[in-house]
Amino acid sequence: FGDRLVVVTGAGSGIGRATARAFAAHGAEVVCADLDAGTAARTADGIAEDLGGTAHAMRVDVADTALMEEFARQVSDRYGVPDIVVNNAGIVVSGPFLDHSADDWRKALDVNLWGVVHGCRLFGAQMVERGEGGHIVNIASLAAFAPSRMLPAYSTAKAAVRMLSECLRADLAGQGIGVSAVCPGFVSTPIAGNATYVGPDLREFAVRALERRGYPPERVAAHILRAVHRNQAVVPVNVEGRIGYALSRLSPGALRGLARLSGAMRNP
């Protein structure tokens, strides 16, 4: 990825940080964007200090249309049109459907879906205008095809991200722009600790579960780089991701049964 410009949202921690570092390690110039300017700066500084790479920190709220438009303009004006964009920023709202307020739904969809729509729309238009191709990676999830009683808003948004990616892939193929939906299973990142919990407070359970899973975000980053290199459409990541994806195609009823069972186990 030498001489490529890569934009990563949610680059301050977790999968975003690992992805920014992975692209930089393979020669890319990286724009590290995050809602938290401090964590974005730490990622960019770490790339320069640890890897000798070139990285820039920028703050952006992916849920804010005007801020995303300004962000896309600034990236283009300062560094050029990106060759690769990774729409990674995301949040979790966890709890039963009836415990989700309208604001909970709005927050989850604004970040997890609209943030991706903004990134695809704005940077996709720049790539098309430049006329030299490119690649867009949208981070979906196992939740994109595996229903969950405790993640209705998150799962709905991620399912939409996957379908958006499929539609965009068809639309932009003639422009030489690839689109990949990367769907990780459970990954050991801070996302559970930063989540909003409505109804039963499962924070401690969720944090411990992700820690025990022991699947580092660096392995997801490797899948993301491979998806760009091979122009893959849908990329399920790790064992549960691949099993969930296979079941969604072969036996969706089994996934619905597992969703009912998992909810009963957490709420005896």
C-alpha positions in Angstrom: 0.0 0.0 0.0 2.9 2.3 -0.6 1.9 5.8 -1.9 -1.7 5.2 -1.0 -3.7 7.6 1.2 -6.0 5.8 3.6 -8.7 7.3 5.8 -9.8 5.4 8.9 -12.7 6.5 11.1 -12.8 5.4 14.7 -9.1 5.2 14.6 -8.5 6.1 18.2 -8.9 2.5 19.6 -9.8 -1.1 18.8 -10.2 -2.2 15.2 -9.7 1.3 13.8 -6.4 1.9 15.6 -5.1 -1.6 14.5 -6.2 -0.9 10.9 -4.5 2.5 10.8 -1.3 0.9 12.0 -1.5 -2.0 9.7 -1.9 0.2 6.6 0.9 2.4 7.8 3.1 -0.6 8.3 2.6 -1.5 4.7 3.6 1.9 3.4 0.3 3.9 3.4 -0.2 7.5 4.5 -3.0 7.4 7.0 -5.6 9.9 8.2 -6.6 8.8 11.7 -10.0 10.2 12.5 -12.0 9.9 15.7 -14.6 11.7 17.8 -11.9 11.8 20.5 -9.1 14.1 19.2 -6.7 12.9 21.8 -7.0 9.2 20.9 -6.7 10.0 17.2 -3.5 12.0 17.9 -2.1 9.1 20.0 -2.7 6.7 17.1 -1.1 9.0 14.6 1.9 9.7 16.9 2.3 6.0 17.5 2.5 5.4 13.7 5.2 8.0 13.4 7.2 6.9 16.4 6.8 3.1 16.3 6.6 2.5 12.5 8.3 5.6 11.0 5.1 6.1 9.0 3.2 9.2 7.9 -0.1 9.8 9.7 -2.4 12.7 10.5 -4.9 13.0 13.3 -8.3 14.6 12.7 -11.4 14.9 14.9 -14.8 14.2 13.3 -18.3 13.2 14.5 -19.4 10.7 11.8 -23.0 11.2 12.8 -23.0 14.9 12.0 -23.6 15.6 8.3 -22.1 19.0 8.2 -19.0 18.0 10.1 -18.5 15.0 7.8 -18.8 17.2 4.8 -16.2 19.5 6.2 -14.0 16.6 7.2 -14.1 15.2 3.6 -13.2 18.6 2.2 -10.3 19.1 4.6 -8.9 15.6 3.8 -9.0 16.4 0.1 -7.6 19.9 0.4 -4.8 18.9 2.8 -3.8 15.4 1.7 -5.6 14.6 -1.6 -8.4 12.2 -2.5 -8.1 9.0 -0.5 -7.4 5.8 -2.2 -8.9 3.7 0.6 -11.6 4.6 3.1 -12.4 2.5 6.1 -15.7 3.4 7.7 -15.1 1.8 11.1 -16.5 4.2 13.7 -19.3 2.6 15.7 -21.1 2.4 19.1 -23.2 -0.2 20.9 -26.5 0.2 22.6 -27.4 -3.1 24.3 -30.6 -4.2 25.8 -34.1 -5.6 24.9 -36.0 -3.9 22.2 -38.7 -2.5 24.5 -36.1 -0.9 26.7 -34.6 1.1 23.8 -35.9 4.7 23.7 -36.3 6.6 20.5 -33.1 8.5 21.4 -31.2 5.1 21.8 -32.3 4.1 18.3 -31.4 7.5 16.9 -27.9 7.5 18.4 -27.2 3.9 17.3 -28.4 4.5 13.7 -26.8 8.0 13.4 -23.3 6.6 14.2 -23.5 3.0 12.9 -25.5 3.5 9.7 -25.5 7.2 8.8 -21.8 7.6 9.7 -21.1 4.9 7.0 -23.5 6.5 4.6 -21.7 9.8 4.9 -18.3 8.3 4.5 -19.4 6.3 1.4 -21.2 9.2 -0.2 -18.6 11.9 0.4 -15.4 10.0 -0.3 -17.0 7.9 -3.0 -17.9 11.1 -4.9 -14.3 12.2 -4.6 -13.0 8.9 -5.9 -15.4 9.0 -8.9 -14.5 12.5 -9.8 -10.8 11.7 -9.7 -11.3 8.8 -12.0 -8.5 6.6 -10.7 -10.5 4.0 -8.7 -10.2 3.3 -5.0 -11.7 1.1 -2.3 -14.2 1.5 0.5 -14.3 -0.8 3.5 -17.4 -0.7 5.7 -17.1 -2.5 9.1 -20.3 -4.4 9.7 -20.4 -7.3 12.2 -21.5 -10.9 12.9 -24.6 -9.0 14.0 -25.3 -8.1 10.4 -26.7 -11.6 9.8 -27.1 -13.1 13.3 -30.2 -11.7 15.1 -29.8 -10.8 18.8 -32.4 -10.1 21.5 -29.9 -7.8 23.2 -28.7 -5.8 20.2 -31.7 -4.8 18.2 -30.5 -1.4 17.2 -26.9 -2.4 16.6 -27.9 -5.5 14.6 -30.3 -3.5 12.5 -27.7 -0.9 11.7 -25.0 -3.5 10.8 -27.4 -5.4 8.6 -28.1 -2.2 6.8 -24.4 -1.5 6.4 -23.8 -4.9 4.8 -26.7 -4.3 2.3 -25.4 -0.7 1.6 -22.0 -2.2 0.8 -23.5 -4.7 -1.6 -25.5 -2.0 -3.4 -22.6 0.4 -3.5 -20.3 -2.4 -4.8 -22.6 -2.9 -7.8 -23.0 0.8 -8.4 -19.3 1.7 -8.3 -17.8 -1.3 -10.0 -17.8 0.4 -13.3 -15.7 3.3 -11.8 -13.0 0.9 -10.6 -14.0 1.3 -7.0 -14.2 -1.8 -4.8 -16.4 -2.0 -1.8 -16.1 -4.6 1.0 -18.2 -5.3 4.1 -16.0 -6.8 6.8 -18.0 -8.7 9.5 -16.1 -9.5 12.6 -17.4 -11.8 15.3 -16.4 -11.2 18.9 -13.2 -9.1 19.1 -11.2 -8.1 22.2 -11.7 -4.3 22.0 -13.0 -1.6 24.5 -16.4 -1.5 22.7 -18.3 -3.4 25.4 -16.9 -1.1 28.1 -17.9 2.0 26.2 -21.4 0.7 25.3 -24.7 2.1 26.5 -26.8 -0.5 28.4 -30.5 -0.2 28.7 -32.6 -2.7 30.7 -30.4 -5.3 32.3 -26.9 -4.0 33.0 -24.6 -6.5 31.2 -21.5 -4.3 31.1 -19.4 -6.5 33.3 -20.5 -9.7 31.6 -19.8 -8.3 28.2 -16.4 -6.8 29.0 -15.3 -10.1 30.6 -16.6 -12.1 27.6 -14.7 -10.1 25.1 -11.5 -10.2 27.2 -11.8 -14.0 27.4 -12.4 -14.3 23.7 -8.8 -13.2 23.1 -9.2 -12.3 19.5 -7.1 -9.2 19.0 -8.1 -6.3 16.6 -4.9 -6.7 14.8 -6.2 -9.9 13.3 -9.3 -8.1 12.0 -7.0 -5.5 10.5 -5.2 -8.2 8.6 -8.5 -9.3 7.1 -9.3 -5.7 6.1 -6.0 -5.3 4.2 -6.6 -8.6 2.5 -10.2 -7.6 1.6 -8.8 -4.5 -0.2 -6.0 -6.4 -1.9 -8.3 -9.1 -3.2 -11.4 -6.8 -3.6 -13.6 -9.1 -1.5 -17.3 -8.4 -1.2 -18.3 -9.8 2.2 -15.6 -10.9 4.7 -16.8 -12.8 7.9 -14.0 -12.7 10.4 -13.0 -15.4 13.0 -14.8 -18.7 13.8 -18.1 -17.3 15.0 -18.2 -14.8 12.2 -17.7 -17.6 9.6 -20.2 -19.9 11.3 -22.8 -17.2 11.6 -22.4 -16.2 8.0 -22.7 -19.8 6.8 -25.8 -20.4 9.0 -27.4 -17.3 7.7 -27.2 -18.8 4.2 -27.9 -22.4 5.0 -30.1 -22.4 8.0 -31.4 -19.0 9.1 -33.9 -20.7 11.4 -31.0 -22.0 13.5 -29.7 -18.5 14.0 -33.2 -17.4 15.2 -33.2 -20.3 17.6 -29.8 -19.4 19.0 -31.0 -15.8 19.4 -33.9 -16.9 21.6 -31.7 -19.3 23.6 -29.0 -16.7 24.3 -31.6 -14.2 25.5 -33.1 -16.8 27.9 -29.7 -17.7 29.3 -28.9 -14.0 30.2 -32.4 -13.4 31.6 -33.4 -16.5 33.5 
